Protein backbone atom coordinates (compact mmCIF):
# COMPACT_ATOMS: atom_id res chain seq x y z
CA UNK A 1 0.00 0.00 0.00
CA UNK A 2 1.45 3.36 -0.98
CA UNK A 3 1.60 6.23 1.46
CA UNK A 4 -0.60 9.22 0.72
CA UNK A 5 1.13 11.96 -1.23
CA UNK A 6 2.27 14.97 0.76
CA UNK A 7 1.31 18.39 -0.60
CA UNK A 8 3.87 21.18 -0.68
CA UNK A 9 2.98 24.84 -1.21
CA UNK A 10 5.83 26.49 -3.12
CA UNK A 11 5.97 30.29 -2.83
CA UNK A 12 8.49 31.85 -5.20
CA UNK A 13 8.24 35.09 -7.19
CA UNK A 14 10.61 33.96 -9.94
CA UNK A 15 8.43 31.95 -12.36
CA UNK A 16 11.31 29.85 -13.70
CA UNK A 17 12.67 29.01 -10.26
CA UNK A 18 9.17 28.16 -9.00
CA UNK A 19 8.56 25.93 -12.02
CA UNK A 20 11.87 24.12 -11.50
CA UNK A 21 11.19 23.53 -7.79
CA UNK A 22 7.67 22.29 -8.60
CA UNK A 23 9.01 19.95 -11.29
CA UNK A 24 11.58 18.49 -8.91
CA UNK A 25 9.03 17.99 -6.13
CA UNK A 26 6.55 16.40 -8.53
CA UNK A 27 9.26 14.02 -9.76
CA UNK A 28 9.76 13.09 -6.10
CA UNK A 29 6.02 12.30 -6.08
CA UNK A 30 4.82 15.25 -4.03
CA UNK A 31 1.69 17.19 -4.94
CA UNK A 32 2.58 20.86 -5.49
CA UNK A 33 0.55 24.03 -5.07
CA UNK A 34 2.21 27.17 -6.44
CA UNK A 35 1.99 30.81 -5.41
CA UNK A 36 3.93 33.74 -6.85
CA UNK A 37 3.72 35.92 -3.73
CA UNK A 38 2.58 36.04 -0.13
CA UNK A 39 -0.96 37.15 -0.96
CA UNK A 40 -1.50 34.25 -3.37
CA UNK A 41 -0.04 31.85 -0.78
CA UNK A 42 -2.38 33.14 1.94
CA UNK A 43 -5.38 32.62 -0.33
CA UNK A 44 -4.39 28.95 -0.70
CA UNK A 45 -3.73 28.64 3.05
CA UNK A 46 -7.06 30.25 3.99
CA UNK A 47 -8.93 27.61 1.99
CA UNK A 48 -9.08 24.74 4.46
CA UNK A 49 -10.04 22.40 1.60
CA UNK A 50 -6.40 22.67 0.50
CA UNK A 51 -4.46 19.99 2.32
CA UNK A 52 -0.93 21.39 2.80
CA UNK A 53 1.83 19.42 4.54
CA UNK A 54 4.66 21.91 4.05
CA UNK A 55 5.11 25.47 2.86
CA UNK A 56 8.37 26.18 1.06
CA UNK A 57 8.86 29.90 0.56
CA UNK A 58 11.51 32.15 -0.85
CA UNK A 59 12.72 34.39 1.99
CA UNK A 60 13.10 37.44 -0.26
CA UNK A 61 9.61 37.83 -1.72
CA UNK A 62 8.45 41.21 -3.04
CA UNK A 63 5.90 42.95 -0.85
CA UNK A 64 5.31 40.63 2.08
CA UNK A 65 8.60 38.79 2.68
CA UNK A 66 8.84 35.08 3.46
CA UNK A 67 9.20 35.70 7.18
CA UNK A 68 6.02 37.82 7.32
CA UNK A 69 4.23 35.19 5.23
CA UNK A 70 5.38 32.44 7.61
CA UNK A 71 3.99 34.37 10.59
CA UNK A 72 0.61 34.80 8.89
CA UNK A 73 0.62 31.18 7.67
CA UNK A 74 1.14 29.97 11.23
CA UNK A 75 -1.83 32.06 12.42
CA UNK A 76 -3.98 30.15 9.91
CA UNK A 77 -2.30 26.76 10.34
CA UNK A 78 -0.34 26.63 13.61
CA UNK A 79 1.29 23.24 12.96
CA UNK A 80 2.36 23.93 9.36
CA UNK A 81 6.04 23.10 8.73
CA UNK A 82 7.82 25.94 6.95
CA UNK A 83 10.95 25.76 4.81
CA UNK A 84 12.66 28.98 3.74
CA UNK A 85 14.78 29.00 0.61
CA UNK A 86 17.38 31.75 0.58
CA UNK A 87 20.55 32.71 -1.22
CA UNK A 88 21.67 34.05 2.17
CA UNK A 89 20.72 31.00 4.22
CA UNK A 90 23.54 31.43 6.73
CA UNK A 91 22.56 35.02 7.50
CA UNK A 92 18.80 34.77 7.93
CA UNK A 93 17.30 34.33 11.36
CA UNK A 94 14.84 31.45 11.30
CA UNK A 95 12.56 30.52 14.20
CA UNK A 96 13.55 27.27 15.92
CA UNK A 97 10.60 25.33 14.55
CA UNK A 98 11.17 26.43 10.95
CA UNK A 99 13.74 25.26 8.43
CA UNK A 100 16.03 26.79 5.81
CA UNK A 101 17.73 25.57 2.66
CA UNK A 102 20.40 27.59 0.89
CA UNK A 103 20.02 28.59 -2.76
CA UNK A 104 21.16 27.26 -5.07
CA UNK A 105 20.38 23.75 -3.85
CA UNK A 106 20.65 20.42 -5.62
CA UNK A 107 17.75 18.08 -6.23
CA UNK A 108 19.25 15.71 -3.64
CA UNK A 109 19.54 18.48 -1.04
CA UNK A 110 15.93 19.50 -1.62
CA UNK A 111 14.70 15.90 -1.45
CA UNK A 112 16.63 15.19 1.74
CA UNK A 113 15.49 18.41 3.41
CA UNK A 114 11.82 17.86 2.57
CA UNK A 115 11.93 14.22 3.65
CA UNK A 116 13.60 15.20 6.93
CA UNK A 117 10.91 17.81 7.63
CA UNK A 118 8.00 15.58 6.68
CA UNK A 119 9.49 12.59 8.45
N, CA, C and O atoms as CSV, one atom per row, in Angstrom:
chain,resi,resn,atom,element,x,y,z
A,1,UNK,N,N,0.832,-1.189,0.000
A,1,UNK,CA,C,0.000,0.000,0.000
A,1,UNK,C,C,0.874,1.248,0.000
A,1,UNK,O,O,1.782,1.369,0.822
A,2,UNK,N,N,0.611,2.166,-0.904
A,2,UNK,CA,C,1.455,3.360,-0.981
A,2,UNK,C,C,0.993,4.396,0.044
A,2,UNK,O,O,-0.183,4.463,0.400
A,3,UNK,N,N,1.928,5.183,0.496
A,3,UNK,CA,C,1.598,6.230,1.463
A,3,UNK,C,C,0.935,7.381,0.722
A,3,UNK,O,O,1.230,7.621,-0.448
A,4,UNK,N,N,0.038,8.095,1.401
A,4,UNK,CA,C,-0.599,9.223,0.721
A,4,UNK,C,C,0.440,10.277,0.362
A,4,UNK,O,O,1.425,10.468,1.074
A,5,UNK,N,N,0.204,10.947,-0.740
A,5,UNK,CA,C,1.135,11.957,-1.230
A,5,UNK,C,C,1.063,13.203,-0.359
A,5,UNK,O,O,-0.022,13.686,-0.038
A,6,UNK,N,N,2.223,13.716,0.017
A,6,UNK,CA,C,2.268,14.973,0.760
A,6,UNK,C,C,2.140,16.133,-0.220
A,6,UNK,O,O,2.612,16.061,-1.355
A,7,UNK,N,N,1.494,17.201,0.236
A,7,UNK,CA,C,1.308,18.388,-0.598
A,7,UNK,C,C,2.204,19.508,-0.089
A,7,UNK,O,O,2.226,19.819,1.102
A,8,UNK,N,N,2.943,20.105,-1.018
A,8,UNK,CA,C,3.866,21.184,-0.678
A,8,UNK,C,C,3.430,22.454,-1.407
A,8,UNK,O,O,3.243,22.458,-2.624
A,9,UNK,N,N,3.274,23.522,-0.641
A,9,UNK,CA,C,2.982,24.837,-1.207
A,9,UNK,C,C,4.315,25.533,-1.470
A,9,UNK,O,O,5.083,25.792,-0.543
A,10,UNK,N,N,4.581,25.834,-2.741
A,10,UNK,CA,C,5.834,26.493,-3.125
A,10,UNK,C,C,5.538,27.964,-3.418
A,10,UNK,O,O,4.754,28.281,-4.313
A,11,UNK,N,N,6.171,28.854,-2.657
A,11,UNK,CA,C,5.970,30.294,-2.833
A,11,UNK,C,C,7.283,30.889,-3.328
A,11,UNK,O,O,8.278,30.926,-2.604
A,12,UNK,N,N,7.267,31.350,-4.566
A,12,UNK,CA,C,8.493,31.849,-5.205
A,12,UNK,C,C,8.076,32.845,-6.278
A,12,UNK,O,O,7.251,32.527,-7.134
A,13,UNK,N,N,8.649,34.066,-6.237
A,13,UNK,CA,C,8.235,35.095,-7.187
A,13,UNK,C,C,8.865,34.926,-8.565
A,13,UNK,O,O,8.355,35.465,-9.547
A,14,UNK,N,N,9.966,34.185,-8.650
A,14,UNK,CA,C,10.606,33.958,-9.945
A,14,UNK,C,C,9.926,32.754,-10.605
A,14,UNK,O,O,10.043,31.626,-10.128
A,15,UNK,N,N,9.216,33.007,-11.704
A,15,UNK,CA,C,8.429,31.951,-12.362
A,15,UNK,C,C,9.268,30.730,-12.723
A,15,UNK,O,O,8.832,29.595,-12.527
A,16,UNK,N,N,10.466,30.960,-13.248
A,16,UNK,CA,C,11.309,29.854,-13.699
A,16,UNK,C,C,11.779,29.029,-12.507
A,16,UNK,O,O,11.745,27.799,-12.540
A,17,UNK,N,N,12.215,29.712,-11.463
A,17,UNK,CA,C,12.671,29.007,-10.261
A,17,UNK,C,C,11.515,28.210,-9.643
A,17,UNK,O,O,11.684,27.058,-9.245
A,18,UNK,N,N,10.337,28.846,-9.570
A,18,UNK,CA,C,9.167,28.162,-8.999
A,18,UNK,C,C,8.815,26.919,-9.809
A,18,UNK,O,O,8.508,25.866,-9.251
A,19,UNK,N,N,8.865,27.056,-11.140
A,19,UNK,CA,C,8.558,25.932,-12.015
A,19,UNK,C,C,9.563,24.792,-11.824
A,19,UNK,O,O,9.185,23.621,-11.798
A,20,UNK,N,N,10.835,25.143,-11.692
A,20,UNK,CA,C,11.868,24.119,-11.500
A,20,UNK,C,C,11.677,23.385,-10.174
A,20,UNK,O,O,11.772,22.159,-10.118
A,21,UNK,N,N,11.407,24.144,-9.104
A,21,UNK,CA,C,11.187,23.525,-7.794
A,21,UNK,C,C,9.963,22.611,-7.859
A,21,UNK,O,O,9.996,21.489,-7.355
A,22,UNK,N,N,8.885,23.092,-8.478
A,22,UNK,CA,C,7.669,22.293,-8.595
A,22,UNK,C,C,7.937,21.011,-9.381
A,22,UNK,O,O,7.476,19.935,-9.000
A,23,UNK,N,N,8.686,21.129,-10.480
A,23,UNK,CA,C,9.013,19.947,-11.287
A,23,UNK,C,C,9.779,18.919,-10.475
A,23,UNK,O,O,9.486,17.725,-10.523
A,24,UNK,N,N,10.768,19.400,-9.726
A,24,UNK,CA,C,11.583,18.491,-8.908
A,24,UNK,C,C,10.708,17.793,-7.866
A,24,UNK,O,O,10.789,16.577,-7.693
A,25,UNK,N,N,9.878,18.567,-7.178
A,25,UNK,CA,C,9.030,17.986,-6.133
A,25,UNK,C,C,8.021,17.000,-6.719
A,25,UNK,O,O,7.733,15.966,-6.115
A,26,UNK,N,N,7.489,17.322,-7.892
A,26,UNK,CA,C,6.547,16.400,-8.534
A,26,UNK,C,C,7.246,15.116,-8.948
A,26,UNK,O,O,6.668,14.034,-8.846
A,27,UNK,N,N,8.492,15.225,-9.417
A,27,UNK,CA,C,9.260,14.017,-9.755
A,27,UNK,C,C,9.489,13.159,-8.518
A,27,UNK,O,O,9.579,11.935,-8.609
A,28,UNK,N,N,9.585,13.812,-7.362
A,28,UNK,CA,C,9.763,13.089,-6.096
A,28,UNK,C,C,8.411,12.615,-5.546
A,28,UNK,O,O,8.315,12.121,-4.422
A,29,UNK,N,N,7.371,12.782,-6.372
A,29,UNK,CA,C,6.017,12.304,-6.081
A,29,UNK,C,C,5.299,13.077,-4.980
A,29,UNK,O,O,4.510,12.512,-4.221
A,30,UNK,N,N,5.581,14.371,-4.905
A,30,UNK,CA,C,4.816,15.249,-4.033
A,30,UNK,C,C,3.779,15.960,-4.894
A,30,UNK,O,O,3.990,16.175,-6.088
A,31,UNK,N,N,2.667,16.320,-4.279
A,31,UNK,CA,C,1.690,17.186,-4.943
A,31,UNK,C,C,2.143,18.617,-4.656
A,31,UNK,O,O,2.559,18.922,-3.538
A,32,UNK,N,N,2.066,19.493,-5.653
A,32,UNK,CA,C,2.576,20.856,-5.493
A,32,UNK,C,C,1.485,21.883,-5.772
A,32,UNK,O,O,0.787,21.814,-6.783
A,33,UNK,N,N,1.357,22.835,-4.853
A,33,UNK,CA,C,0.545,24.026,-5.073
A,33,UNK,C,C,1.544,25.163,-5.254
A,33,UNK,O,O,2.565,25.206,-4.568
A,34,UNK,N,N,1.257,26.083,-6.174
A,34,UNK,CA,C,2.206,27.167,-6.436
A,34,UNK,C,C,1.582,28.531,-6.171
A,34,UNK,O,O,0.406,28.767,-6.449
A,35,UNK,N,N,2.410,29.426,-5.623
A,35,UNK,CA,C,1.990,30.809,-5.407
A,35,UNK,C,C,3.164,31.711,-5.767
A,35,UNK,O,O,4.318,31.397,-5.474
A,36,UNK,N,N,2.848,32.857,-6.417
A,36,UNK,CA,C,3.932,33.745,-6.849
A,36,UNK,C,C,4.275,34.792,-5.807
A,36,UNK,O,O,5.303,35.461,-5.916
A,37,UNK,N,N,3.413,34.947,-4.780
A,37,UNK,CA,C,3.719,35.917,-3.725
A,37,UNK,C,C,2.952,35.552,-2.457
A,37,UNK,O,O,2.175,34.598,-2.434
A,38,UNK,N,N,3.184,36.320,-1.421
A,38,UNK,CA,C,2.576,36.038,-0.130
A,38,UNK,C,C,1.061,36.077,-0.156
A,38,UNK,O,O,0.403,35.253,0.479
A,39,UNK,N,N,0.501,37.041,-0.895
A,39,UNK,CA,C,-0.958,37.149,-0.958
A,39,UNK,C,C,-1.583,35.908,-1.588
A,39,UNK,O,O,-2.578,35.381,-1.092
A,40,UNK,N,N,-0.986,35.449,-2.692
A,40,UNK,CA,C,-1.496,34.251,-3.369
A,40,UNK,C,C,-1.355,33.023,-2.450
A,40,UNK,O,O,-2.227,32.154,-2.422
A,41,UNK,N,N,-0.253,32.970,-1.707
A,41,UNK,CA,C,-0.041,31.855,-0.782
A,41,UNK,C,C,-1.098,31.864,0.325
A,41,UNK,O,O,-1.634,30.817,0.687
A,42,UNK,N,N,-1.391,33.045,0.856
A,42,UNK,CA,C,-2.377,33.138,1.938
A,42,UNK,C,C,-3.770,32.730,1.466
A,42,UNK,O,O,-4.541,32.142,2.225
A,43,UNK,N,N,-4.090,33.044,0.207
A,43,UNK,CA,C,-5.380,32.616,-0.333
A,43,UNK,C,C,-5.485,31.096,-0.311
A,43,UNK,O,O,-6.524,30.544,0.052
A,44,UNK,N,N,-4.402,30.420,-0.701
A,44,UNK,CA,C,-4.388,28.950,-0.696
A,44,UNK,C,C,-4.457,28.416,0.728
A,44,UNK,O,O,-5.132,27.421,0.991
A,45,UNK,N,N,-3.753,29.081,1.653
A,45,UNK,CA,C,-3.731,28.638,3.050
A,45,UNK,C,C,-5.070,28.866,3.747
A,45,UNK,O,O,-5.464,28.090,4.618
A,46,UNK,N,N,-5.766,29.933,3.361
A,46,UNK,CA,C,-7.055,30.246,3.987
A,46,UNK,C,C,-8.131,29.245,3.605
A,46,UNK,O,O,-9.100,29.051,4.339
A,47,UNK,N,N,-7.956,28.605,2.443
A,47,UNK,CA,C,-8.927,27.606,1.987
A,47,UNK,C,C,-8.599,26.274,2.654
A,47,UNK,O,O,-7.673,25.571,2.250
A,48,UNK,N,N,-9.380,25.942,3.689
A,48,UNK,CA,C,-9.079,24.739,4.457
A,48,UNK,C,C,-9.345,23.451,3.670
A,48,UNK,O,O,-9.044,22.360,4.154
A,49,UNK,N,N,-9.907,23.570,2.462
A,49,UNK,CA,C,-10.039,22.396,1.597
A,49,UNK,C,C,-8.696,22.015,0.978
A,49,UNK,O,O,-8.517,20.893,0.503
A,50,UNK,N,N,-7.753,22.963,0.989
A,50,UNK,CA,C,-6.401,22.668,0.495
A,50,UNK,C,C,-5.622,21.973,1.597
A,50,UNK,O,O,-5.328,22.566,2.634
A,51,UNK,N,N,-5.289,20.708,1.362
A,51,UNK,CA,C,-4.457,19.988,2.324
A,51,UNK,C,C,-3.011,20.374,2.024
A,51,UNK,O,O,-2.532,20.157,0.911
A,52,UNK,N,N,-2.313,20.941,3.004
A,52,UNK,CA,C,-0.926,21.385,2.797
A,52,UNK,C,C,-0.070,20.818,3.935
A,52,UNK,O,O,-0.330,21.064,5.113
A,53,UNK,N,N,0.963,20.049,3.550
A,53,UNK,CA,C,1.834,19.418,4.545
A,53,UNK,C,C,3.079,20.248,4.847
A,53,UNK,O,O,3.698,20.098,5.900
A,54,UNK,N,N,3.436,21.128,3.907
A,54,UNK,CA,C,4.660,21.910,4.050
A,54,UNK,C,C,4.550,23.143,3.165
A,54,UNK,O,O,4.077,23.065,2.031
A,55,UNK,N,N,4.994,24.288,3.696
A,55,UNK,CA,C,5.111,25.475,2.859
A,55,UNK,C,C,6.589,25.772,2.664
A,55,UNK,O,O,7.339,25.952,3.623
A,56,UNK,N,N,6.988,25.818,1.395
A,56,UNK,CA,C,8.365,26.183,1.056
A,56,UNK,C,C,8.298,27.564,0.438
A,56,UNK,O,O,7.671,27.750,-0.605
A,57,UNK,N,N,8.936,28.533,1.069
A,57,UNK,CA,C,8.857,29.897,0.564
A,57,UNK,C,C,10.226,30.537,0.391
A,57,UNK,O,O,11.147,30.316,1.177
A,58,UNK,N,N,10.326,31.333,-0.658
A,58,UNK,CA,C,11.507,32.154,-0.849
A,58,UNK,C,C,11.503,33.165,0.301
A,58,UNK,O,O,10.449,33.697,0.650
A,59,UNK,N,N,12.660,33.432,0.885
A,59,UNK,CA,C,12.722,34.392,1.989
A,59,UNK,C,C,12.543,35.809,1.466
A,59,UNK,O,O,11.907,36.643,2.111
A,60,UNK,N,N,13.114,36.076,0.284
A,60,UNK,CA,C,13.096,37.440,-0.262
A,60,UNK,C,C,11.990,37.668,-1.265
A,60,UNK,O,O,12.260,37.933,-2.436
A,61,UNK,N,N,10.742,37.571,-0.825
A,61,UNK,CA,C,9.614,37.835,-1.721
A,61,UNK,C,C,9.370,39.343,-1.822
A,61,UNK,O,O,9.665,40.084,-0.884
A,62,UNK,N,N,8.832,39.796,-2.957
A,62,UNK,CA,C,8.454,41.213,-3.044
A,62,UNK,C,C,7.208,41.462,-2.201
A,62,UNK,O,O,6.397,40.555,-2.012
A,63,UNK,N,N,7.051,42.662,-1.702
A,63,UNK,CA,C,5.898,42.947,-0.846
A,63,UNK,C,C,6.084,42.282,0.507
A,63,UNK,O,O,7.018,42.604,1.241
A,64,UNK,N,N,5.208,41.369,0.829
A,64,UNK,CA,C,5.313,40.626,2.084
A,64,UNK,C,C,6.465,39.628,1.952
A,64,UNK,O,O,6.433,38.767,1.072
A,65,UNK,N,N,7.485,39.730,2.816
A,65,UNK,CA,C,8.600,38.788,2.678
A,65,UNK,C,C,8.234,37.416,3.254
A,65,UNK,O,O,7.184,37.249,3.875
A,66,UNK,N,N,9.110,36.451,3.039
A,66,UNK,CA,C,8.841,35.082,3.459
A,66,UNK,C,C,8.613,34.948,4.954
A,66,UNK,O,O,7.800,34.139,5.401
A,67,UNK,N,N,9.342,35.755,5.725
A,67,UNK,CA,C,9.204,35.703,7.182
A,67,UNK,C,C,7.817,36.197,7.619
A,67,UNK,O,O,7.184,35.596,8.487
A,68,UNK,N,N,7.356,37.288,7.015
A,68,UNK,CA,C,6.019,37.816,7.325
A,68,UNK,C,C,4.950,36.811,6.900
A,68,UNK,O,O,3.968,36.591,7.609
A,69,UNK,N,N,5.161,36.204,5.725
A,69,UNK,CA,C,4.234,35.188,5.230
A,69,UNK,C,C,4.176,34.010,6.201
A,69,UNK,O,O,3.097,33.503,6.506
A,70,UNK,N,N,5.336,33.580,6.685
A,70,UNK,CA,C,5.380,32.444,7.612
A,70,UNK,C,C,4.585,32.751,8.880
A,70,UNK,O,O,3.860,31.894,9.384
A,71,UNK,N,N,4.720,33.968,9.390
A,71,UNK,CA,C,3.992,34.370,10.591
A,71,UNK,C,C,2.485,34.296,10.358
A,71,UNK,O,O,1.744,33.774,11.191
A,72,UNK,N,N,2.038,34.824,9.214
A,72,UNK,CA,C,0.608,34.796,8.892
A,72,UNK,C,C,0.129,33.369,8.617
A,72,UNK,O,O,-0.982,32.996,8.992
A,73,UNK,N,N,0.979,32.578,7.959
A,73,UNK,CA,C,0.617,31.184,7.665
A,73,UNK,C,C,0.394,30.412,8.962
A,73,UNK,O,O,-0.530,29.605,9.061
A,74,UNK,N,N,1.249,30.664,9.958
A,74,UNK,CA,C,1.136,29.969,11.235
A,74,UNK,C,C,-0.099,30.411,12.017
A,74,UNK,O,O,-0.618,29.651,12.835
A,75,UNK,N,N,-0.575,31.636,11.773
A,75,UNK,CA,C,-1.827,32.065,12.415
A,75,UNK,C,C,-2.992,31.244,11.856
A,75,UNK,O,O,-3.927,30.903,12.580
A,76,UNK,N,N,-2.923,30.930,10.556
A,76,UNK,CA,C,-3.975,30.146,9.905
A,76,UNK,C,C,-3.828,28.653,10.193
A,76,UNK,O,O,-4.813,27.951,10.423
A,77,UNK,N,N,-2.586,28.185,10.177
A,77,UNK,CA,C,-2.298,26.758,10.341
A,77,UNK,C,C,-1.117,26.613,11.307
A,77,UNK,O,O,0.034,26.524,10.878
A,78,UNK,N,N,-1.405,26.590,12.599
A,78,UNK,CA,C,-0.341,26.634,13.612
A,78,UNK,C,C,0.708,25.527,13.514
A,78,UNK,O,O,1.851,25.732,13.921
A,79,UNK,N,N,0.343,24.366,12.986
A,79,UNK,CA,C,1.293,23.238,12.957
A,79,UNK,C,C,2.017,23.114,11.616
A,79,UNK,O,O,2.778,22.168,11.414
A,80,UNK,N,N,1.788,24.059,10.699
A,80,UNK,CA,C,2.365,23.929,9.356
A,80,UNK,C,C,3.892,24.022,9.372
A,80,UNK,O,O,4.447,25.017,9.839
A,81,UNK,N,N,4.577,22.981,8.858
A,81,UNK,CA,C,6.039,23.097,8.732
A,81,UNK,C,C,6.375,24.118,7.642
A,81,UNK,O,O,5.708,24.193,6.610
A,82,UNK,N,N,7.419,24.895,7.897
A,82,UNK,CA,C,7.816,25.937,6.949
A,82,UNK,C,C,9.295,25.804,6.623
A,82,UNK,O,O,10.142,25.668,7.506
A,83,UNK,N,N,9.578,25.848,5.311
A,83,UNK,CA,C,10.951,25.763,4.813
A,83,UNK,C,C,11.240,27.030,4.016
A,83,UNK,O,O,10.584,27.313,3.014
A,84,UNK,N,N,12.235,27.789,4.478
A,84,UNK,CA,C,12.665,28.978,3.743
A,84,UNK,C,C,13.766,28.593,2.772
A,84,UNK,O,O,14.662,27.817,3.106
A,85,UNK,N,N,13.689,29.142,1.570
A,85,UNK,CA,C,14.784,29.003,0.608
A,85,UNK,C,C,15.413,30.376,0.484
A,85,UNK,O,O,14.714,31.365,0.264
A,86,UNK,N,N,16.729,30.445,0.623
A,86,UNK,CA,C,17.384,31.749,0.581
A,86,UNK,C,C,18.800,31.640,0.051
A,86,UNK,O,O,19.534,30.704,0.367
A,87,UNK,N,N,19.165,32.619,-0.761
A,87,UNK,CA,C,20.547,32.715,-1.215
A,87,UNK,C,C,21.471,33.160,-0.089
A,87,UNK,O,O,22.695,33.116,-0.222
A,88,UNK,N,N,20.872,33.588,1.022
A,88,UNK,CA,C,21.667,34.047,2.172
A,88,UNK,C,C,21.309,33.213,3.389
A,88,UNK,O,O,21.116,33.740,4.484
A,89,UNK,N,N,21.222,31.908,3.185
A,89,UNK,CA,C,20.717,31.002,4.223
A,89,UNK,C,C,21.452,31.154,5.555
A,89,UNK,O,O,20.844,31.067,6.621
A,90,UNK,N,N,22.769,31.381,5.484
A,90,UNK,CA,C,23.544,31.432,6.733
A,90,UNK,C,C,23.287,32.722,7.505
A,90,UNK,O,O,23.586,32.806,8.696
A,91,UNK,N,N,22.729,33.733,6.820
A,91,UNK,CA,C,22.564,35.019,7.499
A,91,UNK,C,C,21.130,35.340,7.897
A,91,UNK,O,O,20.881,36.369,8.525
A,92,UNK,N,N,20.168,34.461,7.536
A,92,UNK,CA,C,18.798,34.774,7.935
A,92,UNK,C,C,18.481,34.116,9.269
A,92,UNK,O,O,18.944,33.018,9.575
A,93,UNK,N,N,17.689,34.813,10.037
A,93,UNK,CA,C,17.300,34.334,11.361
A,93,UNK,C,C,15.976,33.583,11.224
A,93,UNK,O,O,14.943,34.172,10.908
A,94,UNK,N,N,16.027,32.278,11.469
A,94,UNK,CA,C,14.840,31.451,11.296
A,94,UNK,C,C,14.370,30.945,12.649
A,94,UNK,O,O,15.177,30.455,13.439
A,95,UNK,N,N,13.069,31.056,12.931
A,95,UNK,CA,C,12.562,30.523,14.203
A,95,UNK,C,C,12.934,29.049,14.372
A,95,UNK,O,O,13.077,28.318,13.392
A,96,UNK,N,N,13.087,28.630,15.618
A,96,UNK,CA,C,13.554,27.273,15.923
A,96,UNK,C,C,12.736,26.179,15.248
A,96,UNK,O,O,13.279,25.146,14.854
A,97,UNK,N,N,11.427,26.405,15.114
A,97,UNK,CA,C,10.602,25.331,14.553
A,97,UNK,C,C,10.393,25.475,13.044
A,97,UNK,O,O,9.501,24.849,12.472
A,98,UNK,N,N,11.222,26.304,12.405
A,98,UNK,CA,C,11.168,26.434,10.950
A,98,UNK,C,C,12.513,26.011,10.382
A,98,UNK,O,O,13.487,25.857,11.118
A,99,UNK,N,N,12.559,25.823,9.067
A,99,UNK,CA,C,13.742,25.260,8.430
A,99,UNK,C,C,14.227,26.180,7.314
A,99,UNK,O,O,13.491,27.043,6.836
A,100,UNK,N,N,15.487,25.977,6.906
A,100,UNK,CA,C,16.026,26.795,5.810
A,100,UNK,C,C,16.889,25.927,4.908
A,100,UNK,O,O,17.578,25.019,5.371
A,101,UNK,N,N,16.840,26.221,3.619
A,101,UNK,CA,C,17.728,25.572,2.655
A,101,UNK,C,C,18.374,26.680,1.839
A,101,UNK,O,O,17.706,27.623,1.415
A,102,UNK,N,N,19.671,26.560,1.624
A,102,UNK,CA,C,20.398,27.592,0.886
A,102,UNK,C,C,20.214,27.443,-0.613
A,102,UNK,O,O,20.206,26.331,-1.142
A,103,UNK,N,N,20.066,28.577,-1.297
A,103,UNK,CA,C,20.022,28.586,-2.759
A,103,UNK,C,C,21.414,28.895,-3.264
A,103,UNK,O,O,22.108,29.698,-2.639
A,104,UNK,N,N,21.852,28.319,-4.335
A,104,UNK,CA,C,21.162,27.258,-5.074
A,104,UNK,C,C,21.300,25.922,-4.340
A,104,UNK,O,O,22.300,25.679,-3.665
A,105,UNK,N,N,20.302,25.072,-4.477
A,105,UNK,CA,C,20.376,23.750,-3.854
A,105,UNK,C,C,20.228,22.696,-4.942
A,105,UNK,O,O,19.640,22.941,-5.995
A,106,UNK,N,N,20.774,21.521,-4.661
A,106,UNK,CA,C,20.654,20.422,-5.618
A,106,UNK,C,C,19.336,19.695,-5.390
A,106,UNK,O,O,18.695,19.860,-4.353
A,107,UNK,N,N,18.947,18.906,-6.353
A,107,UNK,CA,C,17.745,18.076,-6.230
A,107,UNK,C,C,17.862,17.187,-4.996
A,107,UNK,O,O,16.903,17.036,-4.239
A,108,UNK,N,N,19.048,16.599,-4.798
A,108,UNK,CA,C,19.251,15.711,-3.639
A,108,UNK,C,C,19.099,16.467,-2.329
A,108,UNK,O,O,18.489,15.967,-1.384
A,109,UNK,N,N,19.659,17.681,-2.274
A,109,UNK,CA,C,19.543,18.479,-1.043
A,109,UNK,C,C,18.083,18.796,-0.750
A,109,UNK,O,O,17.637,18.709,0.394
A,110,UNK,N,N,17.339,19.166,-1.797
A,110,UNK,CA,C,15.933,19.496,-1.617
A,110,UNK,C,C,15.156,18.264,-1.155
A,110,UNK,O,O,14.370,18.337,-0.211
A,111,UNK,N,N,15.380,17.140,-1.820
A,111,UNK,CA,C,14.695,15.896,-1.449
A,111,UNK,C,C,14.978,15.539,0.009
A,111,UNK,O,O,14.062,15.238,0.775
A,112,UNK,N,N,16.248,15.575,0.380
A,112,UNK,CA,C,16.632,15.186,1.742
A,112,UNK,C,C,16.023,16.125,2.774
A,112,UNK,O,O,15.554,15.684,3.824
A,113,UNK,N,N,16.031,17.417,2.472
A,113,UNK,CA,C,15.493,18.409,3.410
A,113,UNK,C,C,13.992,18.194,3.608
A,113,UNK,O,O,13.500,18.169,4.736
A,114,UNK,N,N,13.276,18.039,2.498
A,114,UNK,CA,C,11.822,17.857,2.573
A,114,UNK,C,C,11.480,16.569,3.312
A,114,UNK,O,O,10.579,16.540,4.150
A,115,UNK,N,N,12.217,15.499,2.986
A,115,UNK,CA,C,11.931,14.216,3.650
A,115,UNK,C,C,12.230,14.288,5.144
A,115,UNK,O,O,11.524,13.678,5.947
A,116,UNK,N,N,13.265,15.026,5.519
A,116,UNK,CA,C,13.595,15.204,6.931
A,116,UNK,C,C,12.467,15.932,7.645
A,116,UNK,O,O,12.050,15.535,8.733
A,117,UNK,N,N,11.971,17.009,7.019
A,117,UNK,CA,C,10.915,17.808,7.633
A,117,UNK,C,C,9.613,17.008,7.749
A,117,UNK,O,O,8.949,17.038,8.785
A,118,UNK,N,N,9.260,16.303,6.689
A,118,UNK,CA,C,7.995,15.579,6.676
A,118,UNK,C,C,8.078,14.230,7.376
A,118,UNK,O,O,7.068,13.560,7.589
A,119,UNK,N,N,9.304,13.842,7.730
A,119,UNK,CA,C,9.485,12.586,8.450
A,119,UNK,C,C,9.258,11.392,7.557
A,119,UNK,O,O,9.371,10.253,8.009
